[in-house]
């Protein structure tokens, strides 16, 4: 459903069974997918129901882990070099391949 959402195509068309028109089932799947997406925390990617025992969840459903991304590390280090104030307004740091 994520790809269907991204390309704005019906699920049946994605599966090769449809002609590109949105069926009732396609619309129901799209609405369910959107409801699911809205239930996911933008920060951690979990859903409140996963933690809520009253909804079948578990207060200890997840444990934390630490991951280091070298790309994010490079961006953060370079971001420290961006000047404060007007000279730094609009400056964004990104990554480009060293070799094309």
N, C-alpha and C positions, 0 to 999 in steps of 0.2 A: 504494500500500500504506500510505502514511502516513495517509491519510484513513480507510482501512479499520481501521487500528489505533486511531486516535483515536475512531472511532464504534463500534468493536467489531463490525464487520459483515464477512461473508465477501466476498472479492473478486468472486466471481460475482454476488452480490447488488448490489454497487456497480456492476457493469457492466450490470445490468438483466437478467441471464440466469438468476439463481438465485431460489429461493423463500425465502431467509433461512437455510437449513440449510447447515452447513459440509460441503462435499464434501472428498474426499481431496486434490484439487488445491488447494482453499482452505487447508486445513491445511498443506500443504507450502509454499505461498507465504507464509503467516503465519510459519512456523518459519524459513524462509529470510530473511524480512525482519527478524525478531528477531535472527538470527545476524549479519546485516549491521549492524544498529543497534549491537550489542554490540562490533563491530569498529571502530567509529568513535570517535575520541578526543573526549571531551566538551569539551575545551578548544579544540582547533584545527579539529576536523571532518574530519581526514584519517584514513586507515587505514594501519596499519603496512605492509601489503603494497604500498602505493603508493610507499613509500620503499625497500623491500627489492628490490635487483636480482635476488636469487635467486628472487624470486616475480614477476619481470617488471616490477618498479617501477623507479624512478629516484631516486637520492639527492638529485637537484636537481629533483624533480617540481614543486615550488612555489617561488614567490618571495614575500617578504613585501610587504605593502602597509599603508599607514597610512590609516585612515578616522576622521574626527571626526564623532561624533554629537552634535548640539547638545543633544538631550534628556539624554544621558548626562553631558554637560558640566554642565548645570544641576543634575542630581541630585548630581554629585560636589561642586559648589560649595556646595550646600545641606547636604550631609552634613558638610562641615567645620564647620557651625554647631551640630551636635548635640553636646551636652555629653558629656564622658567620665563613666564611672561610672554609678551608679544612675539619675541623671536622664536618661541617654541610652538605657537598656535598653529594648529593644522599639521604638525609634523607627526607622521606615522612611520613606524619601523616595520619592515617586512623582510622576507627572505626571498632570494632569487638563486637559482642554481649557479654554482661557480663556473661550470662548463655547460655551454648550451647543448 
